[in-house]
Amino acid sequence: MNNSSYSNTTDQELLERFYATHDNQWLGTLLQRYTLLLLGVCMKYLKNEEEAKDCVQQIFLKTITELHKYKVEYFKSWLYMVAKNHCLMRIRDRQGKQSTELKDQMAVSADEENKTIHLEKDRQLTLMGESLAELNREQQQCVTLFYLEKKSYQEIAGSTGFSLMQVKSYIQNGKRNLKIILEQKLKQKT
């Protein structure tokens, strides 16, 4: 079955199906839904695209092996925390320091204005990831390939099976919808 046929199924319904059947198909649908959010979270913390992509794959594997051990109520929140903790552990391992020490150093070395700017950028990046996750599958896929992976229309058409006109339409509509969703989220947060 095609994952897009589950686009109207809630996270909770997919999670319940996974717990009932232990079929990873349901989990795969959930993870596909949040790939962009995970990539955004990993980019926010790691500041390196290749390392972020690698971490997304590791988080997928961790989710597949760990989720059956817990009764998760809110998958998106749980997944966000798994991703955040994974990235903080990666930073700590990479730099050989406690993540709290890293935060303290950054706060001490940055003046208040820089701190405010960084917090705002983090907030916007998180909102961007959440907003991307709300686009329909086709727009989400094309926008990600075009803007995050720097693929051409031709490359996107080749890898997705969409026509060039569809790719162009999905990117244009996705960009417009992304802007609308992001503006709504920014209004809600203020």
trRosetta pair geometry for C-beta under 8 A, 3 or more apart (Angstrom, degrees):
i j d omega theta_ij theta_ji phi_ij phi_ji
1 5 5.9 -87 175 45 102 138
1 6 7.9 82 133 -34 121 102
1 25 7.4 72 53 -176 105 138
2 5 5.0 102 74 -12 86 101
3 6 5.8 -59 -168 34 51 109
3 7 8.0 85 138 -56 66 74
3 28 7.0 -107 -95 118 125 97
3 29 4.9 177 -140 -112 98 84
3 32 5.6 18 175 58 160 160
3 137 7.5 149 104 -118 99 148
4 7 5.5 -2 -168 -38 55 114
4 137 5.1 -113 -109 31 98 164
6 9 4.3 -44 -169 23 81 126
6 14 6.7 80 175 -88 134 115
6 29 4.9 -7 78 -158 152 147
7 136 6.9 27 -160 -145 146 81
7 137 6.1 -103 -95 -26 125 114
9 13 4.9 -116 -174 82 91 130
9 14 5.6 104 128 -53 119 92
9 29 7.6 17 72 141 129 145
10 13 4.7 100 56 4 80 100
10 14 7.1 -148 94 -1 45 85
11 14 5.8 -60 -152 40 32 109
11 15 6.0 33 151 -22 68 110
11 30 6.2 86 -139 -126 80 103
11 33 7.3 -153 -92 93 93 159
11 74 7.9 51 107 -157 138 48
11 75 4.7 -144 171 41 123 126
11 76 6.2 -77 -109 -32 171 94
12 15 5.6 -55 -146 37 29 114
12 16 6.3 31 155 -20 64 105
12 75 7.6 -163 -75 -5 46 109
13 16 5.8 -53 -147 36 30 111
13 17 6.5 32 153 -19 63 104
14 17 5.6 -53 -150 35 32 112
14 18 6.4 35 151 -21 65 104
14 26 4.8 168 -172 -173 78 94
14 27 7.8 148 155 -74 105 31
14 29 5.6 -131 -139 86 139 119
14 30 5.0 165 120 -63 140 101
14 75 7.8 -31 78 -20 105 166
15 18 5.6 -52 -150 33 32 113
15 19 6.4 28 154 -15 65 105
15 26 7.4 168 -78 147 19 121
15 30 6.8 75 -67 -84 74 149
15 72 6.5 -112 -153 82 136 98
15 75 5.3 -156 -73 -56 130 126
16 19 5.8 -54 -145 39 32 108
16 20 6.1 30 155 -20 65 110
17 20 5.7 -58 -143 39 29 111
17 21 6.0 -12 170 14 67 114
17 23 7.2 -49 145 52 91 108
17 26 4.4 -177 95 -106 108 150
18 21 6.8 -78 -136 53 20 82
18 22 7.0 57 176 -104 59 24
18 23 6.7 -121 -121 59 54 63
18 24 7.6 52 -134 -107 101 29
18 26 3.9 -148 -66 89 84 128
18 27 5.0 91 -119 -53 139 84
18 30 7.4 -46 -39 -8 143 135
18 67 7.2 -17 139 126 141 133
19 22 7.6 18 -152 -66 19 60
19 68 7.7 154 -113 -124 64 67
19 71 7.4 53 -117 -123 144 74
21 26 7.1 118 56 -8 115 133
22 68 6.4 41 -124 -112 97 129
23 26 5.7 87 85 -2 89 97
23 27 8.0 -177 104 4 51 89
24 27 5.0 -56 -153 45 57 115
24 28 5.8 67 146 -30 78 98
24 64 6.3 24 -130 -137 120 105
25 28 5.6 -51 -149 32 29 116
25 29 6.7 33 152 -21 62 101
26 29 5.8 -50 -155 31 33 112
26 30 6.7 32 148 -16 63 105
27 30 5.5 -53 -151 37 36 113
27 31 6.2 33 153 -18 69 106
27 63 7.0 169 -176 132 118 107
27 64 6.3 125 131 -105 148 71
27 67 6.4 161 -120 57 130 158
28 31 5.8 -55 -143 39 30 108
28 32 6.2 34 157 -23 65 105
29 32 5.9 -52 -147 33 28 112
29 33 6.6 36 151 -26 60 105
30 33 5.6 -55 -158 28 32 118
30 34 6.9 -3 157 6 65 109
30 75 5.9 -76 -165 166 134 154
31 34 6.2 -76 -150 50 33 92
31 35 6.7 64 151 -63 68 80
31 60 5.5 81 -164 -124 146 92
31 63 6.4 152 -90 87 119 152
31 79 8.0 177 -108 -127 67 142
32 35 5.8 -17 -151 -25 36 115
33 133 6.6 63 160 -160 72 99
34 37 4.5 -49 -163 42 79 119
34 38 5.7 84 135 -26 87 97
34 76 6.5 179 -95 -119 137 77
34 79 5.7 58 124 120 163 157
34 133 5.9 13 -111 -122 56 131
35 38 5.8 -59 -152 37 29 111
35 39 6.3 28 153 -19 65 107
35 56 6.6 64 -154 -172 73 134
35 144 7.8 25 105 -124 112 164
36 39 5.5 -51 -145 37 34 112
36 40 6.3 37 154 -20 65 104
36 129 5.9 178 131 -150 80 71
36 132 4.1 -113 138 117 147 130
36 133 5.6 -165 66 -68 109 72
36 140 6.3 -121 -25 -168 144 106
36 144 5.8 -120 -95 -90 111 125
36 148 7.9 -171 -130 -21 92 161
37 40 5.7 -55 -151 36 30 113
37 41 6.4 30 152 -19 65 105
37 76 7.5 -16 116 -152 171 94
37 79 7.7 77 98 111 126 121
37 80 7.1 -66 151 -89 122 89
37 83 8.0 -176 124 4 85 168
37 129 4.3 103 -125 160 53 107
37 130 6.3 57 -110 -80 108 46
37 132 7.1 -175 -61 69 62 102
37 133 4.8 5 -45 -55 108 133
38 41 5.7 -53 -147 36 31 110
38 42 6.2 27 156 -15 66 109
38 55 7.9 -160 164 110 99 90
38 56 4.7 112 125 -123 121 95
38 59 5.8 -166 -153 77 132 150
38 79 7.1 -73 -78 157 102 111
38 83 5.2 -153 -133 -104 78 143
38 129 7.9 161 8 -163 22 130
39 42 5.8 -58 -145 41 29 109
39 43 6.1 31 155 -20 65 108
39 52 5.9 81 -155 147 65 116
39 53 6.9 15 -121 -89 100 60
39 56 5.5 -8 -77 -73 70 141
39 129 7.3 -179 69 -121 69 110
39 144 7.8 98 49 -142 159 117
39 148 6.9 54 138 -171 146 155
40 43 5.8 -54 -143 37 28 110
40 44 6.3 36 154 -27 63 105
40 125 5.8 172 -176 165 99 85
40 126 6.8 138 136 -108 122 33
40 128 6.1 -178 -131 88 140 91
40 129 2.8 -143 53 -80 159 121
40 132 7.0 159 -43 29 134 135
41 44 5.6 -53 -153 29 30 117
41 45 6.7 10 158 -4 63 108
41 80 6.5 180 -87 -143 152 71
41 83 4.5 69 101 129 147 134
41 84 6.2 -89 -176 -70 126 69
41 87 6.8 -150 140 -22 89 146
41 126 7.3 52 -90 -109 74 78
41 129 6.3 83 -37 -133 70 176
42 45 6.3 -66 -149 45 30 99
42 46 5.5 -10 171 13 71 121
42 51 7.5 -160 165 113 110 74
42 52 3.6 136 120 -147 112 84
42 53 7.7 170 104 -39 149 26
42 55 4.5 166 -131 77 134 131
42 56 5.9 -106 -9 -53 154 82
42 59 7.8 -134 -65 -16 123 138
42 83 6.4 -95 -56 -174 82 108
42 86 8.0 -32 -98 92 96 111
42 87 5.7 -171 -120 -86 60 122
43 46 6.6 -69 -118 54 21 86
43 47 7.0 76 -177 -90 56 26
43 48 7.9 -158 -128 49 60 29
43 49 6.7 13 -108 -97 103 58
43 52 4.6 16 -68 -108 63 161
43 125 7.1 -137 91 -171 104 131
44 47 8.0 -16 161 -61 13 63
44 87 7.9 41 74 168 80 170
44 122 5.8 89 -161 -134 120 77
44 125 4.8 151 -91 114 108 144
44 126 6.8 28 -78 -61 159 75
45 84 7.2 146 -52 -137 146 58
45 87 3.7 83 87 155 154 140
45 88 6.8 -89 -157 -61 144 58
45 90 7.8 104 122 61 123 112
45 91 6.5 -107 165 -43 103 128
46 51 4.8 -142 163 104 140 119
46 52 5.1 -179 61 -71 130 80
46 55 6.6 176 -31 -11 154 148
46 87 5.8 -117 -44 -146 94 105
46 90 6.6 -17 -94 101 113 135
46 91 7.1 -146 -98 -69 67 92
48 51 4.0 45 92 24 116 115
48 52 6.2 170 84 -20 57 87
49 52 5.6 -57 -145 36 27 114
49 53 6.4 28 158 -19 65 104
49 148 7.9 164 -136 179 119 84
50 53 5.8 -51 -148 34 31 110
50 54 6.4 33 152 -19 63 106
51 54 5.5 -53 -149 37 33 116
51 55 6.3 35 151 -21 65 106
51 90 7.5 146 172 161 115 143
52 55 5.6 -54 -149 35 31 112
52 56 6.6 38 151 -25 64 99
53 56 5.6 -47 -152 27 34 114
53 57 6.9 33 151 -15 62 101
54 57 5.9 -56 -159 35 33 111
54 58 6.5 30 147 -16 66 107
55 58 5.4 -54 -146 39 37 113
55 59 6.1 40 153 -22 69 103
55 83 7.5 94 144 -150 112 80
55 86 6.0 143 -166 127 106 122
55 87 6.2 52 -168 -85 157 78
55 90 6.3 -63 -100 -46 124 161
56 59 5.7 -53 -147 35 30 112
56 60 6.5 38 150 -24 62 101
56 83 8.0 10 -104 -124 60 112
57 60 5.5 -47 -152 29 34 116
57 61 6.7 31 151 -15 64 103
58 61 5.7 -53 -151 37 34 111
58 62 6.2 35 151 -20 66 106
58 86 6.6 163 104 -168 114 139
59 62 5.5 -51 -143 38 33 113
59 63 6.2 38 154 -23 65 104
59 79 7.6 87 165 -165 121 83
59 82 6.0 124 -150 124 101 108
59 83 5.3 17 -121 -95 153 77
59 86 5.5 -136 -85 10 96 169
60 63 5.8 -57 -151 34 27 112
60 64 6.5 27 153 -19 63 106
61 64 5.7 -54 -148 35 32 111
61 65 6.4 15 158 -6 66 110
62 65 6.1 -66 -147 45 28 101
62 66 5.5 3 165 -1 69 124
62 82 6.4 176 107 -180 128 124
62 86 7.0 -167 15 -87 162 132
63 66 6.2 -68 -126 49 21 96
63 67 5.4 30 179 -40 66 113
63 79 6.7 15 -102 -115 132 92
63 82 6.6 107 -78 125 89 167
64 67 6.9 -27 -113 13 13 109
66 69 5.6 -61 -167 28 54 116
66 70 6.9 12 153 3 83 109
66 82 7.7 164 75 -122 147 136
67 70 6.5 -80 -155 48 37 91
67 72 6.5 -55 -149 -3 86 132
70 78 7.8 176 106 -151 141 144
72 75 5.7 85 128 -90 128 61
72 78 4.6 -43 -147 -33 125 169
73 78 8.0 136 49 -40 55 122
74 77 4.2 25 114 26 118 116
74 78 6.2 149 87 -19 65 90
75 78 5.7 -62 -145 41 29 111
75 79 5.9 27 160 -19 68 110
76 79 5.9 -56 -144 38 26 110
76 80 6.3 31 154 -23 62 106
77 80 5.6 -52 -148 32 30 115
77 81 6.6 27 155 -16 64 105
78 81 5.9 -59 -153 37 30 108
78 82 6.4 33 150 -21 66 105
79 82 5.5 -50 -146 34 34 114
79 83 6.3 34 154 -18 65 106
80 83 5.8 -58 -151 38 29 111
80 84 6.2 28 153 -19 66 108
81 84 5.6 -50 -140 38 32 112
81 85 6.1 30 160 -16 65 108
82 85 6.1 -60 -147 41 25 107
82 86 6.2 28 153 -23 62 110
83 86 5.7 -55 -146 34 28 113
83 87 6.4 25 157 -17 64 106
84 87 6.0 -59 -151 37 28 108
84 88 6.4 25 154 -17 65 108
85 88 5.7 -54 -144 38 32 110
85 89 6.3 34 156 -19 65 105
86 89 5.9 -57 -151 37 28 110
86 90 6.3 31 150 -22 64 107
87 90 5.4 -53 -148 34 33 115
87 91 6.4 34 153 -19 66 102
88 91 5.7 -49 -147 35 33 111
88 92 6.3 34 152 -19 64 106
88 99 4.4 4 -171 -96 100 163
89 92 5.6 -54 -146 38 32 112
89 93 6.2 31 155 -18 66 107
89 99 7.8 -62 -68 -43 32 129
90 93 5.8 -55 -146 39 28 110
90 94 6.0 30 155 -22 64 110
91 94 5.6 -56 -144 37 28 112
91 95 6.1 -5 167 8 65 113
91 99 5.9 83 83 -105 116 97
91 102 6.4 -67 142 3 124 176
92 95 6.6 -74 -140 52 22 88
92 96 7.6 91 169 -83 55 5
92 97 6.3 -118 -140 78 66 47
92 98 6.1 6 -128 -130 116 24
92 99 4.9 -71 -64 -48 106 83
92 102 7.5 -128 -88 -14 67 132
93 96 7.5 22 -170 -70 24 46
95 102 6.6 92 78 -86 154 124
97 101 4.8 -107 169 76 111 128
97 102 5.6 128 100 -54 123 90
98 101 4.4 95 64 -1 89 103
98 102 7.2 -153 96 -6 49 83
99 102 5.3 -49 -152 33 41 117
99 103 6.5 42 150 -20 68 101
100 103 5.6 -50 -149 35 36 112
100 104 6.3 38 151 -20 66 105
101 104 5.6 -54 -148 37 33 113
101 105 6.3 35 153 -21 66 104
102 105 5.8 -53 -149 34 29 111
102 106 6.4 27 154 -17 63 107
103 106 5.8 -57 -149 37 30 110
103 107 6.2 28 155 -19 66 108
104 107 5.8 -57 -146 37 29 109
104 108 6.2 26 157 -17 66 108
105 108 5.9 -59 -146 38 28 107
105 109 6.0 13 162 -9 66 114
106 109 6.1 -63 -140 44 26 102
106 110 5.9 8 166 -7 65 117
107 110 6.4 -64 -135 44 22 98
107 115 6.5 51 -131 -108 68 128
110 114 4.1 -123 -169 91 104 123
110 115 5.0 133 114 -60 122 80
110 118 7.0 -20 -172 -4 166 139
111 114 5.3 92 55 13 69 102
111 115 7.1 -130 101 -8 34 93
112 115 5.5 -56 -146 36 33 115
112 116 6.3 34 156 -21 67 104
113 116 5.8 -55 -152 34 30 111
113 117 6.5 30 151 -18 64 106
114 117 5.5 -54 -148 36 34 113
114 118 6.3 33 155 -18 67 105
115 118 5.9 -56 -149 37 30 109
115 119 6.3 29 154 -19 64 107
116 119 5.8 -54 -146 36 30 111
116 120 6.3 29 155 -18 64 107
117 120 5.8 -58 -150 37 29 111
117 121 6.4 28 153 -18 65 106
118 121 5.7 -54 -146 37 32 110
118 122 6.3 35 154 -20 65 105
119 122 5.7 -53 -149 36 31 113
119 123 6.3 33 152 -20 64 106
120 123 5.6 -53 -147 36 32 113
120 124 6.3 31 154 -18 65 106
121 124 5.7 -54 -145 38 31 110
121 125 6.2 33 155 -21 65 106
122 125 5.7 -55 -146 36 29 111
122 126 6.4 30 154 -18 64 105
123 126 5.9 -55 -150 36 29 111
123 127 6.3 28 152 -16 64 108
123 189 7.3 150 177 163 123 158
124 127 5.6 -55 -146 40 32 112
124 128 6.2 39 152 -26 65 104
125 128 5.4 -48 -146 31 32 115
125 129 6.6 33 153 -18 62 102
126 129 5.8 -53 -153 34 32 111
126 130 6.5 29 151 -15 65 107
127 130 5.6 -55 -147 40 34 112
127 131 6.0 35 154 -22 67 108
127 182 6.1 100 138 -139 110 80
127 185 4.8 159 -156 120 112 138
127 186 6.7 73 -179 -67 164 73
127 189 7.2 -84 -88 -24 132 150
128 131 5.7 -55 -144 37 29 112
128 132 6.3 34 155 -23 64 104
128 178 7.9 35 -149 -177 74 111
128 182 6.5 14 -98 -108 61 122
129 132 5.8 -50 -147 32 30 113
129 133 6.6 31 153 -21 61 105
130 133 5.8 -57 -156 32 31 114
130 134 7.0 29 149 -22 63 105
130 185 6.6 137 90 -122 124 156
131 134 5.7 -58 -158 29 37 112
131 135 7.6 49 147 -32 63 90
131 178 5.6 98 138 -153 117 71
131 181 4.2 146 -147 108 99 118
131 182 4.6 -10 -92 -70 167 76
131 185 6.0 -116 -71 -5 105 146
132 135 6.0 -39 -164 7 41 113
132 140 6.1 105 172 -132 77 89
132 143 6.8 -151 -135 98 98 133
132 144 7.1 92 -171 -71 130 94
132 178 6.5 17 -87 -121 61 114
133 140 7.3 53 -117 -122 26 134
134 181 5.3 169 76 -144 137 154
135 139 4.2 -113 171 93 120 114
135 140 4.3 159 83 -64 110 81
135 143 6.6 42 78 16 174 142
135 174 5.3 45 -151 -138 147 90
135 177 5.8 120 -111 100 92 129
135 178 6.3 -23 -65 -72 123 85
135 181 7.6 -123 -61 -4 74 154
136 139 5.1 81 57 18 77 104
136 140 6.7 -147 91 -10 32 96
137 140 5.7 -61 -143 39 25 114
137 141 6.1 23 161 -20 64 109
138 141 5.9 -56 -148 35 27 110
138 142 6.3 16 159 -10 64 110
138 162 7.1 113 -153 -84 109 141
138 166 7.5 -76 -176 168 133 106
138 170 4.8 -109 139 -122 97 133
139 142 6.1 -61 -143 43 28 104
139 143 5.8 26 162 -17 67 113
139 170 4.9 -156 -95 -170 55 83
139 171 7.7 162 -143 -79 68 23
139 173 5.8 -96 -105 94 123 94
139 174 3.2 165 -172 -87 100 103
139 177 6.4 18 166 46 163 137
139 178 8.0 -167 152 -43 121 96
140 143 6.2 -57 -140 39 22 107
140 144 6.2 22 160 -18 60 112
140 174 6.9 -176 -55 -134 31 128
141 144 6.0 -61 -150 37 24 110
141 145 6.3 18 158 -14 63 110
141 160 6.2 122 134 -109 134 132
141 170 7.5 -20 66 156 84 146
142 145 5.8 -56 -144 40 30 108
142 146 6.0 21 161 -14 66 113
142 156 5.8 73 -131 -175 78 142
142 160 7.1 -36 -78 -37 82 167
142 162 7.2 -39 -80 40 119 161
142 167 5.6 173 -132 -149 128 66
142 170 3.9 103 24 109 155 122
142 171 4.9 -112 137 -64 118 75
142 174 6.1 174 74 -5 101 152
143 146 6.0 -62 -141 43 26 105
143 147 5.7 -11 175 13 67 116
143 148 7.9 57 131 -3 66 97
143 170 7.4 -123 -35 138 75 87
143 171 6.0 144 -83 -126 62 63
143 174 4.0 -137 -52 133 121 142
143 175 6.5 164 -114 -62 113 66
143 178 6.6 135 -145 -45 161 142
144 147 7.0 -67 -124 52 17 85
144 148 5.0 -30 -162 32 60 123
144 149 6.5 44 143 -4 70 104
145 148 7.4 -21 -63 54 9 83
145 149 5.0 -42 -144 50 44 122
145 151 4.4 -36 165 37 92 132
145 155 7.5 -160 167 105 120 99
145 156 4.8 131 112 -106 142 103
145 159 7.2 -180 -130 67 149 134
145 160 7.6 -120 -16 -42 163 121
146 149 7.5 40 4 55 12 78
146 150 7.6 33 178 -114 31 18
146 151 6.0 -80 -88 62 41 79
146 153 7.6 24 -103 -77 112 58
146 156 6.3 -16 -63 -62 85 145
146 171 5.2 41 -3 -117 165 127
147 150 7.7 3 -179 -71 13 49
151 155 4.2 -126 -171 90 99 126
151 156 5.1 124 116 -58 124 83
151 159 7.4 -60 -161 18 157 136
152 155 4.7 97 50 6 77 100
152 156 7.0 -141 93 -4 41 86
153 156 5.8 -59 -150 38 30 111
153 157 6.2 31 153 -20 66 107
153 164 5.5 62 150 -145 118 87
153 167 5.0 137 -155 109 82 137
153 168 6.2 11 -129 -66 132 81
153 171 7.8 -93 -101 -8 90 148
154 157 5.8 -53 -147 35 28 111
154 158 6.4 29 153 -19 62 108
154 164 7.1 -7 -88 -101 56 107
155 158 5.6 -56 -149 37 31 114
155 159 6.3 15 159 -9 66 110
156 159 6.2 -64 -143 43 28 99
156 160 5.8 -1 168 3 67 119
156 162 7.1 -25 133 55 90 114
156 167 4.8 127 100 -139 122 133
157 160 6.6 -70 -131 49 20 93
157 161 7.7 -111 -179 73 53 2
157 162 5.6 -103 -122 79 64 72
157 163 6.4 4 -137 -174 117 16
157 164 5.2 -33 -72 -75 150 60
157 166 7.7 120 -110 61 91 95
157 167 5.1 -89 -67 -33 84 142
160 167 7.2 139 52 -90 135 101
162 166 3.9 -125 -178 93 106 127
162 167 5.0 136 103 -58 123 78
162 170 6.9 -34 -170 -5 166 140
163 166 4.6 99 52 4 76 102
163 167 7.1 -138 94 -6 41 85
164 167 5.6 -52 -148 35 33 114
164 168 6.3 33 154 -18 66 105
165 168 5.8 -54 -147 38 31 111
165 169 6.2 30 154 -18 64 109
166 169 5.6 -58 -146 40 30 111
166 170 6.0 29 157 -20 68 107
167 170 5.9 -55 -143 37 27 108
167 171 6.3 24 157 -17 63 108
168 171 6.0 -59 -149 37 27 109
168 172 6.2 22 157 -14 65 110
169 172 5.9 -57 -142 40 28 107
169 173 5.9 17 163 -8 66 113
170 173 6.1 -58 -136 47 24 103
170 174 5.6 29 160 -24 62 116
171 174 5.7 -55 -138 39 23 113
171 175 6.2 26 160 -21 61 106
172 175 6.0 -55 -148 33 26 109
172 176 6.5 21 155 -14 62 108
173 176 5.7 -56 -147 40 33 111
173 177 6.0 28 156 -15 68 110
174 177 5.8 -56 -140 42 28 107
174 178 5.9 34 157 -26 64 108
175 178 5.6 -52 -144 34 26 115
175 179 6.6 30 154 -21 60 104
176 179 5.9 -55 -155 32 30 111
176 180 6.6 27 150 -17 64 106
177 180 5.5 -54 -149 37 36 112
177 181 6.1 33 155 -17 69 106
178 181 5.9 -55 -143 39 29 108
178 182 6.0 29 157 -19 64 111
179 182 5.8 -57 -143 39 26 111
179 183 6.3 27 157 -19 63 107
180 183 5.9 -56 -149 35 27 109
180 184 6.5 26 153 -18 62 106
181 184 5.7 -57 -153 36 31 112
181 185 6.3 30 152 -18 66 107
182 185 5.7 -55 -147 37 32 111
182 186 6.3 33 154 -20 66 105
183 186 5.7 -52 -146 35 32 112
183 187 6.5 34 154 -20 64 103
184 187 5.8 -54 -152 34 32 111
184 188 6.5 32 151 -20 65 106
185 188 5.6 -53 -148 35 33 113
185 189 6.3 28 156 -18 66 109
186 189 5.9 -58 -145 37 30 108
186 190 6.6 24 159 -19 64 109
187 190 6.2 -64 -150 33 29 105
